[in-house]
């Protein structure tokens, strides 16, 4: 269904009528307070530079990101994570048209491409860090490992998963099989999921990959320049695929790692890959986390939102500038529901 809807929406949002409506709504939109839009990104780079890393993690090219940030800086009030938390704790309202900028996973291109653009506009940003990865050369995100295994596999090979077999004969087969296997892996308990990734990588003779996460010296430098660093667990498990004991270890371990390496750290967290459940959010609430961010799309009304399941608007390569702008407008909130 989504594959049918997206092309139709793309065409509709390129029309002059849509542009006129959008421009009008941007001028009059959201004079109310305490609505929070949270934008989330992963990588800012050219897809051609992926070097075996999963290109789907690229949220935008540097040029696209610069255009998006220019729009945000011109039309919205970009707030820091400290401002959001302070407003919630003091029970005061955020400014109208508030936007929070967030990045997940702490890939190195944040420092190379994303931060200089935001810094040029003096915009605050929060970087969620999976704290077991900095300065660990052998530790690589599982989706990048899986992608490299599939992309470099012999065309006569196939991926086994339970009783299913996934062809790798053509480049399109590889893309389709990677997507299907990745989604299946995310349904498994975490330990079993990682065992499956290890098995597939071994069977396909996957190439060795370089850790592409920022090191602690780089992270400390970013923190000194004003970037808010926050927990993203230690090893990036989906929190709805591990038990309560491991949720506590992952969340508190990440918070403690950041406190040790950079100093005082806010009690906030982003769910890895959006893996949220009511049980996971209640566990985080109980151990002292004040805010937690999902990958569920939408705009948050802080007067009523569950602060441990806040929504974000994920930016991806298929996000045109008109769709990017529209998703920030409250009247176009239906677009966030459609744009999965």
N, C-alpha and C positions, 0 to 999 in steps of 0.2 A: 504494500500500500504506500509506504513512504517513498519508494522508488518511483511511483507514479505521481505523487503529490509534489515532490520537490521540483521537477522540471516545470510543472505548471506554475508553482509559486515563483520560480526564477523569472519566468516570462512576465508574469503579472507585475512583479516588483520592478521590472525595467520600464514599465509604461510611464508616460508623462503624467497620466492621471494619478497613479500611485505616488509619484514624486511630488506632485502638487499637494496631495493630501498629507503626505509625510512631512513636508516642509511646514505646512500650517500647524499640524499637531505638535511638531517640535517647538514651535513658537509659543503655543498656548498650554502645552502639556504639563501636568503635574505641578500645580502650584501648592498642592498639599505637601505636608511634611511627613517624615518617617517612612517613606518608601525607599528601599535600598535595592539597587541593581548591582549585582556582583558579576563582573566579567571574569572568565577563567580561560587561561591560555596554557599551552604546554611548550611547544618549540616554536621559535621564530627563526626561520632559515629558508634556504632554497631547497626544495625537495631533491634536486640533483646532487646535493652535497651529503646525502644521507649515509653513504659508506656502510651499507648493510643494515642501518638502523631503520626501524619501521617508519616509512614516510607519512603514514597516517597520523603520527604524533605532531606533525607540523601544523600549527594553528594558522599561520600566515607567513608570507614572505616578509622580509624587512620593509619592502616598499608598501605592501598592503597594511602592515602593522602601523607604519607611520601615518598612513591616511586615516586609519581607524582612531588612533590616539589623537590626531588633530581634531577629528569630529568630537570626541569625548571632551577634550580640553576646551573646545569652543562652546559646546552646548550644555555641559553638565558640571556639577560640582563634585570633583573627585575627592573623596575623603580617605583618611588613613584608617587602618584597623584600630589604632588607639582611639580615634575619634568615635568609631562605631561602638566599641566596647564601653567607652566612657559615657556615651549617650544612653546606652542600655542600663548601665549600672546606676546612673543618676536619674533615670526615668525622664530624660529630656528628649526632644525630637531632633532628628537629623535635619540639615538644610534641605530645602526642596531640590529635586533633581540630583540626588546623591548617587554616586557610582563608586564602587570599590573595585580596584584592579587586583587580580590574583593570578599567580602562576603556580602550577604543580610540577613536581619532580626535580626541579633544580638542574635541568640540563645546562651544559656549558654555554649554549648560544644565548641564554638569558643575559649573561654578562656581555657577550660580544655584540648582540644585535638589539635586544629588547630594552635593557636598562639605559643605554645612551639616549634612546628616543624619549623615554619617559622622563629622564633627567633633564632633557632640554626643555621640557614643559614644566619642570619642577613638580611632578606628580608623584604622590606616594603609591607604593605597591607592596604587596605581601607575597613572599616566596615560600611555598610549602616544601619542606625538605625531608626526604626519606633518609634518615640520619645514619643508617648503616652503610650508605653508599660512598660518601666523600672519602677520598684517599684510599679506596679499596679497589685496586686495579682489576681484580678477577670478578668483581661483583657487577653484573649487568642485568638490566631489567629483563624479565622473562619474555615479554612480547617482542623485544628487539632480538633476543636469542632465537625465538621461534621464527620470526620473519627471516632472519639470516639463513636459518636452516632450510626453510622452504624455498627462498629465492635462489639459493645456490645449489639446490638439489639436482641430481641427474634427472633428465626428463623421463627416464624409465622407472624412476622411483615413485613411491606413493606414501601417503601418511596413513598409518593405521590408528584407529581410535575406536576401542571396543570392537564391535562387529563391522564397523564402517571402514571403507577404503576411499581415500581422496586422491584423485589424480594430480600429477604435477607435470603433465606432458607439455602443455603450452604455458605461456606467460599468464594468460587469462585463467587457466586452470590453477596456477599457483596463487594468484590473487584470491580467487574464490575459495580455494582450499584453506589458505591461511585464515581468512575471515571466519569460515565455519569452525575450524579447529580452535581458533582463539576464543570464540564465543562458547564452545563446549567446555573448554578448560576453565572458564570463569564460573561455570556452574558447579564445579567440584569443590570439596573441602580443600583448604589451602595446601596442606602437605601432599595430598594426592595429586593436586593440580601441578605442583612443582615437580613431582616424580614423573608425571606424564611429559612435561616439557623436557626434562633431562633425557627421558627415553627417546623421544622424537629427535632431539638434537644429536644424540649418539647414533641412532639408526640412519640419519641423513648425513652424518659426518659434517656437522655444522662448523663453520669457520669460527676461530677465536675472535671475540670482539673486545674493543677497548671500552673501559668504563667512561661514559660521557657525562658524568655528574660533576658539578663543581666541587673542588676540594675545600677543605676548611679554611685555608688562608684566603681563598677567593671569597668565601662566604663571609668571613670576618670583615674583609674589605668592603663588601657590599653593605653589611650591617653598619659599618662606620659612616657610610655615605647616606644612610637613611632608609635602606631597604628593611622592611620588617620580615624577619625569618620566623617561621612557625612550623610546628610538627606536621609531618605527613606519614606518621609511624616510622619504624626503623627499616623494615624490609619490604614494605609496600604490600602486605596481604589485604585482600578484601575483608573488611571487618565483619561482614555477614557470613563469612566462610571460616571463621575461627571461633573458639569458645571464649567465655568471659575472661578466664585467666589470661589467655593470650592477648585479648583486646587490651587488658590493663597493662600487660608487659610492653606491648607495642606502643601504646599511646604514652604511657609514663616514661618509657625508655627513650622515646623520641624527644619528649619535653626535657628530660634530664640531660640528654646529649647536647641539646642546644644551650641549656643553661650552663653546662660545663664549658662549652666551646666559645660562646659569645656573650654570656651573661644573662640577665633577667629576660625571660621569654613569656609572652602572653599565653594564657591557658586556652588556646584555640587549636583547631585541627581541621584538616580536610580529609574526607574519607577517600582512601585510595581507590581509584576507578569507580568512585561513587557507590562502593559496596556498603550500603547502609541498611539497617533494620531497626525496629523500635527497641529491641533488646540491646543492640550495640549503642544506640544513642543514650539510652537510660544508664548504661554502664559508664559512658563518658561523663554524663551529668553527675553521677554519684561520686566519681573520683575527682571532680572539681573543674572539669572543662566548662567554659562559659559559652563558647560558640563552636559549632561544627558545620562544615560546608559539604553539601552533597554535589552531585552533577545533575540533579533534577532541575529542569529549566523553569524559569519564572522570575518574577519580581517579588521581593519580600516586603510585606507590610509589617514593620517591627512592632506594631501595636498588638498583633495577633499571631505572628509566626512562631513556630517551634524553633528556638534558638540553637538547638542541637541537630536540626535538619534544615538548614537554610539552603535556599535554591540559588543556583548560579546559571549564567548564560554562557555556555561553552562556545568558543569561537573556533571554527574549523576552516579548512581550505575552501569548502564550498560556500562559505559565508560571504556573499557579495556585500559591497558597502551599503547598498540600499537595505538589504536584509539586516545587516549589522545595526544600522540606525533604527530600523523599525522595531527590532527586538527590545530596544531601550524605551520605547514609547508604551505607556500603560494601555492605551487604547488598542494597541496591536498585540496584546498579551496572548491572543489565540495563535499568533505566529510561533511563540515559544512552545506551545503544545504540539504544533505540527512539525517543527523543525528539530526532529530527534537526531 
